[in-house]
Amino acid sequence: DSTLQEDTHYSEISAKRVATRHFLTSIIARVQIYGRNDIFPGDVVTLNIPDMRANKSMTELHPRLSGKYIVESISHQMQEKAWKMDVILLKDSLKGD
């Protein structure tokens, strides 16, 4: 249908996609946790980050930073009595978590 193509503004759609991709790949969390054998790259985990703005209580979660993250990579550190993992997390979505 030619009317559909005329009404579609691909530059607007493309710009929104690029912006969303930029924000999702730029929100990265680097965390260190105790060693676990049930977390793998590609898994989706929930990260709860308190909202630390001056007018908020520490019990409220940050509306944009809290939510689902994809495990990008894991580095294991084995020491004599400790197993730790450095985990890189990428934000999975901006709303609807």
C-alpha positions, 0 to 999 in steps of 0.5 A, a space after each residue: 500500500 503506497 499510502 502506508 509508505 508515504 505516512 511512515 517517517 523512517 527517519 523518526 523511527 530510525 532515530 528512536 531505534 538508534 537512541 534506544 540502542 545507545 541507551 541500552 548499551 550504555 547502561 552497564 553495571 559491573 558487580 562483584 558477587 560470591 561465586 555461583 554456578 547458576 549464572 551464565 552469560 546471556 542470562 537475565 537478572 534483576 538488579 534493584 538499585 535504590 533511588 538516592 535522590 535527595 527527596 527520596 527515601 532509600 527504600 524506593 527503587 531507581 525508576 530507570 536503573 533498576 530492572 532487568 539486565 543481561 549478563 554480558 560476561 563473567 570473570 572468575 577469581 579463585 583464591 585460597 578460601 574465596 571464589 568471586 565473580 566479576 559480572 558485567 551487566 547490560 540494561 535489558 529495557 528502559 520501561 516495562 521491567 
